[in-house]
Amino acid sequence: MRETIKIRTEYIKLDSFLKLTGAVGSGGEAKVLIEEGRVLVNGETASQRGKKLRPGDTVALGDSLWEVAAE
């Protein structure tokens, strides 16, 4: 199931996005998941926790899938 997450800014960093969705409780948790290669951005393994996500991007973690949208 795809969930749309709206942002008010031009972009949001991946670790902040994961916290916003509630997928992780801290930036440290996000860092570990990203380092383990468990997070996909637009279908590709994410390697940078500071990767900038913009409206239209998708993020996947396990069975969860989010789409970034402008508010």
PQR file with spaces between the fields and no chain letter, atoms N, CA, C, O and H, PARSE charges and radii, in Angstrom:
ATOM       1  N    MET     1       0.838   -1.181    0.000 -0.4000 1.5000
ATOM       2  CA   MET     1       0.000    0.000    0.000 -0.0000 2.0000
ATOM       3  C    MET     1       0.887    1.249    0.000  0.5500 1.7000
ATOM       4  O    MET     1       1.841    1.340    0.773 -0.5500 1.4000
ATOM       5  N    ARG     2       0.576    2.177   -0.842 -0.4000 1.5000
ATOM       6  CA   ARG     2       1.348    3.421   -0.947 -0.0000 2.0000
ATOM       7  C    ARG     2       0.658    4.508   -0.126  0.5500 1.7000
ATOM       8  O    ARG     2      -0.544    4.741   -0.249 -0.5500 1.4000
ATOM       9  H    ARG     2      -0.199    2.104   -1.469  0.4000 1.0000
ATOM      10  N    GLU     3       1.453    5.162    0.711 -0.4000 1.5000
ATOM      11  CA   GLU     3       0.944    6.263    1.517 -0.0000 2.0000
ATOM      12  C    GLU     3       1.614    7.553    1.036  0.5500 1.7000
ATOM      13  O    GLU     3       2.819    7.570    0.788 -0.5500 1.4000
ATOM      14  H    GLU     3       2.429    4.973    0.811  0.4000 1.0000
ATOM      15  N    THR     4       0.849    8.614    0.906 -0.4000 1.5000
ATOM      16  CA   THR     4       1.390    9.902    0.480 -0.0000 2.0000
ATOM      17  C    THR     4       1.726   10.735    1.698  0.5500 1.7000
ATOM      18  O    THR     4       0.898   10.909    2.592 -0.5500 1.4000
ATOM      19  H    THR     4      -0.131    8.601    1.107  0.4000 1.0000
ATOM      20  N    ILE     5       2.945   11.250    1.730 -0.4000 1.5000
ATOM      21  CA   ILE     5       3.405   12.111    2.810 -0.0000 2.0000
ATOM      22  C    ILE     5       3.678   13.488    2.215  0.5500 1.7000
ATOM      23  O    ILE     5       4.501   13.625    1.310 -0.5500 1.4000
ATOM      24  H    ILE     5       3.618   11.109    1.003  0.4000 1.0000
ATOM      25  N    LYS     6       2.994   14.495    2.720 -0.4000 1.5000
ATOM      26  CA   LYS     6       3.145   15.849    2.181 -0.0000 2.0000
ATOM      27  C    LYS     6       4.192   16.631    2.970  0.5500 1.7000
ATOM      28  O    LYS     6       4.257   16.562    4.197 -0.5500 1.4000
ATOM      29  H    LYS     6       2.326   14.383    3.456  0.4000 1.0000
ATOM      30  N    ILE     7       5.011   17.377    2.223 -0.4000 1.5000
ATOM      31  CA   ILE     7       6.018   18.232    2.850 -0.0000 2.0000
ATOM      32  C    ILE     7       5.766   19.679    2.447  0.5500 1.7000
ATOM      33  O    ILE     7       5.212   19.951    1.381 -0.5500 1.4000
ATOM      34  H    ILE     7       4.959   17.432    1.226  0.4000 1.0000
ATOM      35  N    ARG     8       6.176   20.599    3.305 -0.4000 1.5000
ATOM      36  CA   ARG     8       5.956   22.025    3.047 -0.0000 2.0000
ATOM      37  C    ARG     8       7.172   22.691    2.428  0.5500 1.7000
ATOM      38  O    ARG     8       7.083   23.806    1.914 -0.5500 1.4000
ATOM      39  H    ARG     8       6.626   20.379    4.170  0.4000 1.0000
ATOM      40  N    THR     9       8.305   22.008    2.476 -0.4000 1.5000
ATOM      41  CA   THR     9       9.553   22.577    1.986 -0.0000 2.0000
ATOM      42  C    THR     9       9.885   22.015    0.607  0.5500 1.7000
ATOM      43  O    THR     9       9.200   21.119    0.112 -0.5500 1.4000
ATOM      44  H    THR     9       8.378   21.102    2.894  0.4000 1.0000
ATOM      45  N    GLU    10      10.937   22.544   -0.005 -0.4000 1.5000
ATOM      46  CA   GLU    10      11.349   22.089   -1.337 -0.0000 2.0000
ATOM      47  C    GLU    10      11.793   20.624   -1.300  0.5500 1.7000
ATOM      48  O    GLU    10      11.555   19.871   -2.244 -0.5500 1.4000
ATOM      49  H    GLU    10      11.493   23.272    0.397  0.4000 1.0000
ATOM      50  N    TYR    11      12.434   20.235   -0.208 -0.4000 1.5000
ATOM      51  CA   TYR    11      12.908   18.855   -0.057 -0.0000 2.0000
ATOM      52  C    TYR    11      12.955   18.493    1.422  0.5500 1.7000
ATOM      53  O    TYR    11      12.838   19.359    2.289 -0.5500 1.4000
ATOM      54  H    TYR    11      12.627   20.847    0.559  0.4000 1.0000
ATOM      55  N    ILE    12      13.128   17.205    1.696 -0.4000 1.5000
ATOM      56  CA   ILE    12      13.318   16.706    3.056 -0.0000 2.0000
ATOM      57  C    ILE    12      14.410   15.646    2.983  0.5500 1.7000
ATOM      58  O    ILE    12      14.471   14.874    2.027 -0.5500 1.4000
ATOM      59  H    ILE    12      13.224   16.502    0.992  0.4000 1.0000
ATOM      60  N    LYS    13      15.262   15.613    3.987 -0.4000 1.5000
ATOM      61  CA   LYS    13      16.339   14.620    3.997 -0.0000 2.0000
ATOM      62  C    LYS    13      15.762   13.261    4.384  0.5500 1.7000
ATOM      63  O    LYS    13      14.801   13.166    5.148 -0.5500 1.4000
ATOM      64  H    LYS    13      15.212   16.240    4.765  0.4000 1.0000
ATOM      65  N    LEU    14      16.371   12.221    3.840 -0.4000 1.5000
ATOM      66  CA   LEU    14      15.861   10.860    4.006 -0.0000 2.0000
ATOM      67  C    LEU    14      15.693   10.477    5.466  0.5500 1.7000
ATOM      68  O    LEU    14      14.651    9.934    5.833 -0.5500 1.4000
ATOM      69  H    LEU    14      17.151   12.298    3.219  0.4000 1.0000
ATOM      70  N    ASP    15      16.688   10.743    6.315 -0.4000 1.5000
ATOM      71  CA   ASP    15      16.555   10.342    7.717 -0.0000 2.0000
ATOM      72  C    ASP    15      15.396   11.076    8.396  0.5500 1.7000
ATOM      73  O    ASP    15      14.678   10.490    9.206 -0.5500 1.4000
ATOM      74  H    ASP    15      17.534   11.185    6.017  0.4000 1.0000
ATOM      75  N    SER    16      15.216   12.342    8.070 -0.4000 1.5000
ATOM      76  CA   SER    16      14.094   13.116    8.625 -0.0000 2.0000
ATOM      77  C    SER    16      12.759   12.590    8.103  0.5500 1.7000
ATOM      78  O    SER    16      11.766   12.566    8.830 -0.5500 1.4000
ATOM      79  H    SER    16      15.799   12.819    7.411  0.4000 1.0000
ATOM      80  N    PHE    17      12.745   12.173    6.849 -0.4000 1.5000
ATOM      81  CA   PHE    17      11.530   11.630    6.256 -0.0000 2.0000
ATOM      82  C    PHE    17      11.112   10.349    6.973  0.5500 1.7000
ATOM      83  O    PHE    17       9.934   10.155    7.271 -0.5500 1.4000
ATOM      84  H    PHE    17      13.552   12.192    6.259  0.4000 1.0000
ATOM      85  N    LEU    18      12.079    9.479    7.248 -0.4000 1.5000
ATOM      86  CA   LEU    18      11.766    8.230    7.940 -0.0000 2.0000
ATOM      87  C    LEU    18      11.215    8.498    9.335  0.5500 1.7000
ATOM      88  O    LEU    18      10.336    7.777    9.807 -0.5500 1.4000
ATOM      89  H    LEU    18      13.036    9.637    7.006  0.4000 1.0000
ATOM      90  N    LYS    19      11.730    9.530    9.996 -0.4000 1.5000
ATOM      91  CA   LYS    19      11.188    9.912   11.310 -0.0000 2.0000
ATOM      92  C    LYS    19       9.775   10.465   11.157  0.5500 1.7000
ATOM      93  O    LYS    19       8.897   10.157   11.963 -0.5500 1.4000
ATOM      94  H    LYS    19      12.444   10.116    9.613  0.4000 1.0000
ATOM      95  N    LEU    20       9.552   11.278   10.130 -0.4000 1.5000
ATOM      96  CA   LEU    20       8.239   11.875    9.884 -0.0000 2.0000
ATOM      97  C    LEU    20       7.167   10.805    9.673  0.5500 1.7000
ATOM      98  O    LEU    20       6.042   10.946   10.152 -0.5500 1.4000
ATOM      99  H    LEU    20      10.265   11.528    9.475  0.4000 1.0000
ATOM     100  N    THR    21       7.516    9.748    8.963 -0.4000 1.5000
ATOM     101  CA   THR    21       6.549    8.684    8.692 -0.0000 2.0000
ATOM     102  C    THR    21       6.284    7.808    9.910  0.5500 1.7000
ATOM     103  O    THR    21       5.295    7.078    9.954 -0.5500 1.4000
ATOM     104  H    THR    21       8.430    9.634    8.574  0.4000 1.0000
ATOM     105  N    GLY    22       7.180    7.886   10.904 -0.4000 1.5000
ATOM     106  CA   GLY    22       7.044    7.025   12.076 -0.0000 2.0000
ATOM     107  C    GLY    22       7.716    5.679   11.892  0.5500 1.7000
ATOM     108  O    GLY    22       7.604    4.807   12.753 -0.5500 1.4000
ATOM     109  H    GLY    22       7.983    8.479   10.868  0.4000 1.0000
ATOM     110  N    ALA    23       8.420    5.500   10.770 -0.4000 1.5000
ATOM     111  CA   ALA    23       9.102    4.235   10.504 -0.0000 2.0000
ATOM     112  C    ALA    23      10.251    4.010   11.486  0.5500 1.7000
ATOM     113  O    ALA    23      10.585    2.870   11.810 -0.5500 1.4000
ATOM     114  H    ALA    23       8.511    6.208   10.071  0.4000 1.0000
ATOM     115  N    VAL    24      10.850    5.098   11.954 -0.4000 1.5000
ATOM     116  CA   VAL    24      11.931    5.023   12.942 -0.0000 2.0000
ATOM     117  C    VAL    24      11.667    6.060   14.026  0.5500 1.7000
ATOM     118  O    VAL    24      10.929    7.024   13.824 -0.5500 1.4000
ATOM     119  H    VAL    24      10.579    6.024   11.691  0.4000 1.0000
ATOM     120  N    GLY    25      12.287    5.837   15.176 -0.4000 1.5000
ATOM     121  CA   GLY    25      12.108    6.761   16.286 -0.0000 2.0000
ATOM     122  C    GLY    25      13.216    7.786   16.400  0.5500 1.7000
ATOM     123  O    GLY    25      13.079    8.786   17.105 -0.5500 1.4000
ATOM     124  H    GLY    25      12.886    5.053   15.340  0.4000 1.0000
ATOM     125  N    SER    26      14.332    7.533   15.694 -0.4000 1.5000
ATOM     126  CA   SER    26      15.466    8.452   15.806 -0.0000 2.0000
ATOM     127  C    SER    26      16.293    8.437   14.528  0.5500 1.7000
ATOM     128  O    SER    26      16.170    7.543   13.690 -0.5500 1.4000
ATOM     129  H    SER    26      14.444    6.721   15.121  0.4000 1.0000
ATOM     130  N    GLY    27      17.136    9.451   14.406 -0.4000 1.5000
ATOM     131  CA   GLY    27      18.051    9.511   13.270 -0.0000 2.0000
ATOM     132  C    GLY    27      19.036    8.355   13.293  0.5500 1.7000
ATOM     133  O    GLY    27      19.467    7.877   12.243 -0.5500 1.4000
ATOM     134  H    GLY    27      17.236   10.177   15.086  0.4000 1.0000
ATOM     135  N    GLY    28      19.393    7.903   14.497 -0.4000 1.5000
ATOM     136  CA   GLY    28      20.300    6.770   14.625 -0.0000 2.0000
ATOM     137  C    GLY    28      19.708    5.496   14.047  0.5500 1.7000
ATOM     138  O    GLY    28      20.402    4.727   13.382 -0.5500 1.4000
ATOM     139  H    GLY    28      19.043    8.291   15.350  0.4000 1.0000
ATOM     140  N    GLU    29      18.426    5.275   14.301 -0.4000 1.5000
ATOM     141  CA   GLU    29      17.741    4.109   13.730 -0.0000 2.0000
ATOM     142  C    GLU    29      17.732    4.202   12.211  0.5500 1.7000
ATOM     143  O    GLU    29      17.982    3.216   11.518 -0.5500 1.4000
ATOM     144  H    GLU    29      17.862    5.900   14.841  0.4000 1.0000
ATOM     145  N    ALA    30      17.442    5.396   11.699 -0.4000 1.5000
ATOM     146  CA   ALA    30      17.418    5.608   10.254 -0.0000 2.0000
ATOM     147  C    ALA    30      18.785    5.307    9.660  0.5500 1.7000
ATOM     148  O    ALA    30      18.884    4.656    8.620 -0.5500 1.4000
ATOM     149  H    ALA    30      17.239    6.197   12.262  0.4000 1.0000
ATOM     150  N    LYS    31      19.842    5.780   10.319 -0.4000 1.5000
ATOM     151  CA   LYS    31      21.207    5.564    9.842 -0.0000 2.0000
ATOM     152  C    LYS    31      21.502    4.072    9.704  0.5500 1.7000
ATOM     153  O    LYS    31      22.070    3.640    8.701 -0.5500 1.4000
ATOM     154  H    LYS    31      19.762    6.309   11.164  0.4000 1.0000
ATOM     155  N    VAL    32      21.120    3.290   10.701 -0.4000 1.5000
ATOM     156  CA   VAL    32      21.383    1.845   10.672 -0.0000 2.0000
ATOM     157  C    VAL    32      20.635    1.185    9.513  0.5500 1.7000
ATOM     158  O    VAL    32      21.217    0.387    8.778 -0.5500 1.4000
ATOM     159  H    VAL    32      20.658    3.640   11.516  0.4000 1.0000
ATOM     160  N    LEU    33      19.359    1.509    9.346 -0.4000 1.5000
ATOM     161  CA   LEU    33      18.569    0.909    8.270 -0.0000 2.0000
ATOM     162  C    LEU    33      19.149    1.254    6.902  0.5500 1.7000
ATOM     163  O    LEU    33      19.196    0.410    6.007 -0.5500 1.4000
ATOM     164  H    LEU    33      18.887    2.158    9.943  0.4000 1.0000
ATOM     165  N    ILE    34      19.590    2.506    6.749 -0.4000 1.5000
ATOM     166  CA   ILE    34      20.164    2.942    5.476 -0.0000 2.0000
ATOM     167  C    ILE    34      21.493    2.232    5.237  0.5500 1.7000
ATOM     168  O    ILE    34      21.755    1.754    4.133 -0.5500 1.4000
ATOM     169  H    ILE    34      19.551    3.191    7.475  0.4000 1.0000
ATOM     170  N    GLU    35      22.333    2.162    6.271 -0.4000 1.5000
ATOM     171  CA   GLU    35      23.632    1.481    6.132 -0.0000 2.0000
ATOM     172  C    GLU    35      23.471    0.000    5.809  0.5500 1.7000
ATOM     173  O    GLU    35      24.299   -0.579    5.107 -0.5500 1.4000
ATOM     174  H    GLU    35      22.121    2.550    7.168  0.4000 1.0000
ATOM     175  N    GLU    36      22.405   -0.612    6.321 -0.4000 1.5000
ATOM     176  CA   GLU    36      22.138   -2.031    6.050 -0.0000 2.0000
ATOM     177  C    GLU    36      21.538   -2.248    4.660  0.5500 1.7000
ATOM     178  O    GLU    36      21.343   -3.390    4.244 -0.5500 1.4000
ATOM     179  H    GLU    36      21.732   -0.141    6.891  0.4000 1.0000
ATOM     180  N    GLY    37      21.248   -1.167    3.943 -0.4000 1.5000
ATOM     181  CA   GLY    37      20.696   -1.283    2.593 -0.0000 2.0000
ATOM     182  C    GLY    37      19.238   -1.659    2.553  0.5500 1.7000
ATOM     183  O    GLY    37      18.763   -2.215    1.562 -0.5500 1.4000
ATOM     184  H    GLY    37      21.407   -0.239    4.282  0.4000 1.0000
ATOM     185  N    ARG    38      18.512   -1.359    3.632 -0.4000 1.5000
ATOM     186  CA   ARG    38      17.107   -1.762    3.714 -0.0000 2.0000
ATOM     187  C    ARG    38      16.130   -0.700    3.209  0.5500 1.7000
ATOM     188  O    ARG    38      14.927   -0.948    3.133 -0.5500 1.4000
ATOM     189  H    ARG    38      18.898   -0.907    4.436  0.4000 1.0000
ATOM     190  N    VAL    39      16.650    0.492    2.861 -0.4000 1.5000
ATOM     191  CA   VAL    39      15.788    1.583    2.411 -0.0000 2.0000
ATOM     192  C    VAL    39      16.008    1.819    0.914  0.5500 1.7000
ATOM     193  O    VAL    39      17.142    1.949    0.453 -0.5500 1.4000
ATOM     194  H    VAL    39      17.627    0.694    2.923  0.4000 1.0000
ATOM     195  N    LEU    40      14.907    1.871    0.170 -0.4000 1.5000
ATOM     196  CA   LEU    40      14.977    2.136   -1.270 -0.0000 2.0000
ATOM     197  C    LEU    40      14.375    3.500   -1.561  0.5500 1.7000
ATOM     198  O    LEU    40      13.332    3.861   -1.016 -0.5500 1.4000
ATOM     199  H    LEU    40      13.986    1.766    0.544  0.4000 1.0000
ATOM     200  N    VAL    41      15.042    4.252   -2.423 -0.4000 1.5000
ATOM     201  CA   VAL    41      14.511    5.533   -2.901 -0.0000 2.0000
ATOM     202  C    VAL    41      14.373    5.409   -4.410  0.5500 1.7000
ATOM     203  O    VAL    41      15.353    5.179   -5.118 -0.5500 1.4000
ATOM     204  H    VAL    41      15.890    3.958   -2.866  0.4000 1.0000
ATOM     205  N    ASN    42      13.155    5.562   -4.891 -0.4000 1.5000
ATOM     206  CA   ASN    42      12.862    5.422   -6.323 -0.0000 2.0000
ATOM     207  C    ASN    42      13.358    4.081   -6.863  0.5500 1.7000
ATOM     208  O    ASN    42      13.848    3.996   -7.990 -0.5500 1.4000
ATOM     209  H    ASN    42      12.358    5.749   -4.316  0.4000 1.0000
ATOM     210  N    GLY    43      13.223    3.032   -6.042 -0.4000 1.5000
ATOM     211  CA   GLY    43      13.569    1.681   -6.466 -0.0000 2.0000
ATOM     212  C    GLY    43      15.041    1.314   -6.344  0.5500 1.7000
ATOM     213  O    GLY    43      15.418    0.187   -6.665 -0.5500 1.4000
ATOM     214  H    GLY    43      12.825    3.100   -5.127  0.4000 1.0000
ATOM     215  N    GLU    44      15.880    2.238   -5.888 -0.4000 1.5000
ATOM     216  CA   GLU    44      17.306    1.974   -5.754 -0.0000 2.0000
ATOM     217  C    GLU    44      17.721    2.051   -4.287  0.5500 1.7000
ATOM     218  O    GLU    44      17.189    2.865   -3.533 -0.5500 1.4000
ATOM     219  H    GLU    44      15.573    3.154   -5.627  0.4000 1.0000
ATOM     220  N    THR    45      18.653    1.221   -3.890 -0.4000 1.5000
ATOM     221  CA   THR    45      19.129    1.213   -2.511 -0.0000 2.0000
ATOM     222  C    THR    45      19.717    2.573   -2.157  0.5500 1.7000
ATOM     223  O    THR    45      20.582    3.091   -2.864 -0.5500 1.4000
ATOM     224  H    THR    45      19.085    0.560   -4.503  0.4000 1.0000
ATOM     225  N    ALA    46      19.243    3.142   -1.062 -0.4000 1.5000
ATOM     226  CA   ALA    46      19.737    4.443   -0.599 -0.0000 2.0000
ATOM     227  C    ALA    46      21.008    4.230    0.212  0.5500 1.7000
ATOM     228  O    ALA    46      21.085    3.303    1.018 -0.5500 1.4000
ATOM     229  H    ALA    46      18.541    2.721   -0.488  0.4000 1.0000
ATOM     230  N    SER    47      22.001    5.083    0.003 -0.4000 1.5000
ATOM     231  CA   SER    47      23.251    4.946    0.746 -0.0000 2.0000
ATOM     232  C    SER    47      23.578    6.192    1.575  0.5500 1.7000
ATOM     233  O    SER    47      24.520    6.184    2.367 -0.5500 1.4000
ATOM     234  H    SER    47      21.939    5.836   -0.652  0.4000 1.0000
ATOM     235  N    GLN    48      22.803    7.255    1.393 -0.4000 1.5000
ATOM     236  CA   GLN    48      23.056    8.508    2.104 -0.0000 2.0000
ATOM     237  C    GLN    48      21.849    8.878    2.954  0.5500 1.7000
ATOM     238  O    GLN    48      20.742    9.024    2.435 -0.5500 1.4000
ATOM     239  H    GLN    48      22.037    7.262    0.749  0.4000 1.0000
ATOM     240  N    ARG    49      22.058    9.029    4.258 -0.4000 1.5000
ATOM     241  CA   ARG    49      20.920    9.389    5.105 -0.0000 2.0000
ATOM     242  C    ARG    49      20.491   10.839    4.875  0.5500 1.7000
ATOM     243  O    ARG    49      19.366   11.210    5.210 -0.5500 1.4000
ATOM     244  H    ARG    49      22.957    8.910    4.680  0.4000 1.0000
ATOM     245  N    GLY    50      21.378   11.658    4.307 -0.4000 1.5000
ATOM     246  CA   GLY    50      21.047   13.045    4.025 -0.0000 2.0000
ATOM     247  C    GLY    50      20.518   13.265    2.619  0.5500 1.7000
ATOM     248  O    GLY    50      20.379   14.405    2.177 -0.5500 1.4000
ATOM     249  H    GLY    50      22.291   11.355    4.035  0.4000 1.0000
ATOM     250  N    LYS    51      20.220   12.171    1.908 -0.4000 1.5000
ATOM     251  CA   LYS    51      19.712   12.293    0.533 -0.0000 2.0000
ATOM     252  C    LYS    51      18.466   13.176    0.529  0.5500 1.7000
ATOM     253  O    LYS    51      17.571   13.004    1.356 -0.5500 1.4000
ATOM     254  H    LYS    51      20.333   11.245    2.268  0.4000 1.0000
ATOM     255  N    LYS    52      18.419   14.111   -0.400 -0.4000 1.5000
ATOM     256  CA   LYS    52      17.286   15.022   -0.497 -0.0000 2.0000
ATOM     257  C    LYS    52      16.148   14.374   -1.272  0.5500 1.7000
ATOM     258  O    LYS    52      16.317   13.944   -2.412 -0.5500 1.4000
ATOM     259  H    LYS    52      19.146   14.250   -1.072  0.4000 1.0000
ATOM     260  N    LEU    53      15.001   14.314   -0.637 -0.4000 1.5000
ATOM     261  CA   LEU    53      13.796   13.784   -1.278 -0.0000 2.0000
ATOM     262  C    LEU    53      12.927   14.955   -1.699  0.5500 1.7000
ATOM     263  O    LEU    53      12.740   15.907   -0.941 -0.5500 1.4000
ATOM     264  H    LEU    53      14.864   14.663    0.290  0.4000 1.0000
ATOM     265  N    ARG    54      12.407   14.879   -2.892 -0.4000 1.5000
ATOM     266  CA   ARG    54      11.548   15.937   -3.432 -0.0000 2.0000
ATOM     267  C    ARG    54      10.200   15.336   -3.835  0.5500 1.7000
ATOM     268  O    ARG    54      10.090   14.122   -4.007 -0.5500 1.4000
ATOM     269  H    ARG    54      12.558   14.105   -3.507  0.4000 1.0000
ATOM     270  N    PRO    55       9.181   16.175   -3.985 -0.5600 1.5000
ATOM     271  CA   PRO    55       7.869   15.654   -4.411  0.2800 2.0000
ATOM     272  C    PRO    55       8.001   14.768   -5.649  0.5500 1.7000
ATOM     273  O    PRO    55       8.687   15.113   -6.611 -0.5500 1.4000
ATOM     274  N    GLY    56       7.329   13.619   -5.601 -0.4000 1.5000
ATOM     275  CA   GLY    56       7.395   12.650   -6.689 -0.0000 2.0000
ATOM     276  C    GLY    56       8.295   11.469   -6.371  0.5500 1.7000
ATOM     277  O    GLY    56       8.165   10.408   -6.981 -0.5500 1.4000
ATOM     278  H    GLY    56       6.772   13.338   -4.819  0.4000 1.0000
ATOM     279  N    ASP    57       9.212   11.641   -5.417 -0.4000 1.5000
ATOM     280  CA   ASP    57      10.093   10.539   -5.020 -0.0000 2.0000
ATOM     281  C    ASP    57       9.304    9.514   -4.214  0.5500 1.7000
ATOM     282  O    ASP    57       8.312    9.849   -3.566 -0.5500 1.4000
ATOM     283  H    ASP    57       9.318   12.503   -4.921  0.4000 1.0000
ATOM     284  N    THR    58       9.752    8.267   -4.262 -0.4000 1.5000
ATOM     285  CA   THR    58       9.155    7.212   -3.451 -0.0000 2.0000
ATOM     286  C    THR    58      10.215    6.612   -2.545  0.5500 1.7000
ATOM     287  O    THR    58      11.393    6.546   -2.896 -0.5500 1.4000
ATOM     288  H    THR    58      10.558    7.995   -4.789  0.4000 1.0000
ATOM     289  N    VAL    59       9.771    6.175   -1.366 -0.4000 1.5000
ATOM     290  CA   VAL    59      10.655    5.550   -0.379 -0.0000 2.0000
ATOM     291  C    VAL    59      10.008    4.248    0.052  0.5500 1.7000
ATOM     292  O    VAL    59       8.818    4.207    0.362 -0.5500 1.4000
ATOM     293  H    VAL    59       8.814    6.229   -1.081  0.4000 1.0000
ATOM     294  N    ALA    60      10.808    3.174    0.069 -0.4000 1.5000
ATOM     295  CA   ALA    60      10.308    1.870    0.498 -0.0000 2.0000
ATOM     296  C    ALA    60      11.168    1.333    1.626  0.5500 1.7000
ATOM     297  O    ALA    60      12.393    1.454    1.607 -0.5500 1.4000
ATOM     298  H    ALA    60      11.775    3.208   -0.184  0.4000 1.0000
ATOM     299  N    LEU    61      10.506    0.738    2.611 -0.4000 1.5000
ATOM     300  CA   LEU    61      11.177    0.077    3.731 -0.0000 2.0000
ATOM     301  C    LEU    61      10.320   -1.111    4.112  0.5500 1.7000
ATOM     302  O    LEU    61       9.204   -0.948    4.607 -0.5500 1.4000
ATOM     303  H    LEU    61       9.511    0.639    2.627  0.4000 1.0000
ATOM     304  N    GLY    62      10.837   -2.301    3.884 -0.4000 1.5000
ATOM     305  CA   GLY    62      10.044   -3.497    4.152 -0.0000 2.0000
ATOM     306  C    GLY    62       8.783   -3.496    3.306  0.5500 1.7000
ATOM     307  O    GLY    62       8.847   -3.355    2.084 -0.5500 1.4000
ATOM     308  H    GLY    62      11.743   -2.434    3.482  0.4000 1.0000
ATOM     309  N    ASP    63       7.633   -3.653    3.956 -0.4000 1.5000
ATOM     310  CA   ASP    63       6.349   -3.668    3.250 -0.0000 2.0000
ATOM     311  C    ASP    63       5.741   -2.279    3.088  0.5500 1.7000
ATOM     312  O    ASP    63       4.666   -2.131    2.505 -0.5500 1.4000
ATOM     313  H    ASP    63       7.581   -3.768    4.949  0.4000 1.0000
ATOM     314  N    SER    64       6.428   -1.264    3.605 -0.4000 1.5000
ATOM     315  CA   SER    64       5.894    0.102    3.549 -0.0000 2.0000
ATOM     316  C    SER    64       6.420    0.845    2.327  0.5500 1.7000
ATOM     317  O    SER    64       7.585    0.714    1.951 -0.5500 1.4000
ATOM     318  H    SER    64       7.301   -1.385    4.078  0.4000 1.0000
ATOM     319  N    LEU    65       5.530    1.633    1.715 -0.4000 1.5000
ATOM     320  CA   LEU    65       5.902    2.436    0.552 -0.0000 2.0000
ATOM     321  C    LEU    65       5.259    3.813    0.709  0.5500 1.7000
ATOM     322  O    LEU    65       4.052    3.932    0.921 -0.5500 1.4000
ATOM     323  H    LEU    65       4.584    1.740    2.020  0.4000 1.0000
ATOM     324  N    TRP    66       6.093    4.851    0.601 -0.4000 1.5000
ATOM     325  CA   TRP    66       5.615    6.224    0.733 -0.0000 2.0000
ATOM     326  C    TRP    66       5.953    7.007   -0.514  0.5500 1.7000
ATOM     327  O    TRP    66       6.963    6.753   -1.170 -0.5500 1.4000
ATOM     328  H    TRP    66       7.074    4.754    0.429  0.4000 1.0000
ATOM     329  N    GLU    67       5.099    7.960   -0.834 -0.4000 1.5000
ATOM     330  CA   GLU    67       5.391    8.907   -1.911 -0.0000 2.0000
ATOM     331  C    GLU    67       5.449   10.296   -1.316  0.5500 1.7000
ATOM     332  O    GLU    67       4.579   10.688   -0.538 -0.5500 1.4000
ATOM     333  H    GLU    67       4.279    8.167   -0.301  0.4000 1.0000
ATOM     334  N    VAL    68       6.493   11.048   -1.690 -0.4000 1.5000
ATOM     335  CA   VAL    68       6.643   12.416   -1.224 -0.0000 2.0000
ATOM     336  C    VAL    68       5.801   13.314   -2.118  0.5500 1.7000
ATOM     337  O    VAL    68       5.850   13.205   -3.343 -0.5500 1.4000
ATOM     338  H    VAL    68       7.199   10.729   -2.322  0.4000 1.0000
ATOM     339  N    ALA    69       5.027   14.201   -1.500 -0.4000 1.5000
ATOM     340  CA   ALA    69       4.175   15.123   -2.249 -0.0000 2.0000
ATOM     341  C    ALA    69       4.297   16.517   -1.658  0.5500 1.7000
ATOM     342  O    ALA    69       4.595   16.678   -0.475 -0.5500 1.4000
ATOM     343  H    ALA    69       4.987   14.289   -0.505  0.4000 1.0000
ATOM     344  N    ALA    70       4.065   17.517   -2.489 -0.4000 1.5000
ATOM     345  CA   ALA    70       4.057   18.914   -2.018 -0.0000 2.0000
ATOM     346  C    ALA    70       2.726   19.189   -1.327  0.5500 1.7000
ATOM     347  O    ALA    70       1.673   18.699   -1.735 -0.5500 1.4000
ATOM     348  H    ALA    70       3.823   17.386   -3.450  0.4000 1.0000
ATOM     349  N    GLU    71       2.811   19.977   -0.284 -0.4000 1.5000
ATOM     350  CA   GLU    71       1.585   20.323    0.437 -0.0000 2.0000
ATOM     351  C    GLU    71       0.842   21.421   -0.275  0.5500 1.7000
ATOM     352  O    GLU    71      -0.218   21.847    0.185 -0.5500 1.4000
ATOM     353  H    GLU    71       3.667   20.374    0.047  0.4000 1.0000
